[in-house]
């Protein structure tokens, strides 16, 4: 039987792996971080929201800005997770981002 920690880490890894703009593979350090997020008590919803913010920020950059390199590690999300914990967005903002992203990609790629 898998522990809550293992299930949480698996869900985080799967979500990250399917995130647009990543390399698509997972490193050992990413698995450790996913488990560590559970140990720190970071709600899965916060990780989902951090991914949504990361995707949005990358998608809605200026067209004149240089192209960004692919995201190579789950650690990329740590500052965004911290930001969400310190200063949660206004109510409805994340729903707005989901709506905006839905205009760019099929709904199956956006949670």
HUKAUR-V267030 format. One record per helix or strand of 2 or more residues. SS is the DSSP state (H for helix, E for strand). FROM is the first residue (numbers start at 1). TO is the last residue. Records with the same first field share a line. If there is no record, write none. Layout:
BEGIN
SS = FROM-TO + FROM-TO
END
This chain:
BEGIN
H = 4-17 + 28-39 + 44-59 + 74-86 + 93-102 + 107-109
END
